[in-house]
């Protein structure tokens, strides 16, 4: 949370999808085991991660599963 797009990309890789909506942005990252959605909104004029959701191909993941999902990108 609070990370800028370049830092997120350095960790997760290039996003599969980048969708801009108003002043915000949604980025979708996919690993072999899960999908991460990062929602970025401006804070002091800089886009930063405000919300993160993770899911498998069939269901949303809980907090512990989300941590494991994000770790699968490294």
C-alpha positions in Angstrom: 0.0 0.0 0.0 1.2 3.5 -0.8 3.7 2.3 -3.4 4.1 4.1 -6.7 3.7 2.3 -10.0 7.4 1.9 -10.8 8.0 0.2 -7.4 5.0 -2.1 -7.9 6.2 -3.0 -11.4 9.7 -3.7 -10.1 8.3 -6.3 -7.7 5.3 -7.8 -9.7 6.6 -7.3 -13.3 4.8 -5.5 -16.1 1.1 -5.3 -15.7 -1.1 -7.3 -18.0 -3.7 -4.6 -18.1 -3.5 -0.9 -17.2 -6.9 0.9 -17.2 -7.2 4.6 -16.4 -10.5 5.8 -14.9 -10.7 9.5 -14.1 -7.7 10.3 -11.9 -7.2 6.7 -10.8 -5.7 3.6 -12.4 -6.2 -0.1 -12.2 -3.3 -2.5 -12.9 -3.7 -6.2 -13.2 -0.8 -8.6 -12.6 -0.9 -12.3 -13.2 1.3 -15.1 -11.9 1.0 -18.8 -12.4 -1.1 -19.1 -9.3 -3.1 -15.9 -8.9 -4.1 -12.5 -10.1 -3.5 -9.2 -8.3 -5.5 -6.0 -8.9 -3.8 -2.8 -7.7 -5.9 0.3 -7.5 -3.9 3.5 -7.6 -5.1 7.0 -6.8 -3.3 10.3 -6.6 -1.9 11.3 -3.2 -0.2 14.7 -3.2 -0.2 14.6 -7.0 1.5 11.2 -7.2 -0.3 7.9 -8.1 0.0 5.4 -5.2 -1.5 2.1 -4.4 -4.7 2.6 -2.4 -6.2 -0.8 -2.5 -5.0 -4.3 -3.5 -7.2 -7.4 -4.2 -6.0 -10.9 -5.1 -7.8 -13.8 -6.5 -7.3 -17.3 -7.9 -8.9 -18.1 -11.2 -12.1 -18.9 -9.4 -12.3 -17.0 -6.1 -11.2 -13.9 -4.2 -8.4 -14.6 -1.7 -8.4 -13.8 2.0 -5.6 -11.7 3.6 -3.2 -14.6 4.3 -3.7 -16.0 0.8 -3.2 -12.5 -0.7 0.3 -12.4 1.0 1.2 -15.8 -0.5 -0.1 -14.7 -3.9 2.0 -11.5 -3.9 5.1 -13.5 -2.7 4.6 -15.9 -5.7 5.7 -13.0 -8.0 9.2 -12.8 -6.6 
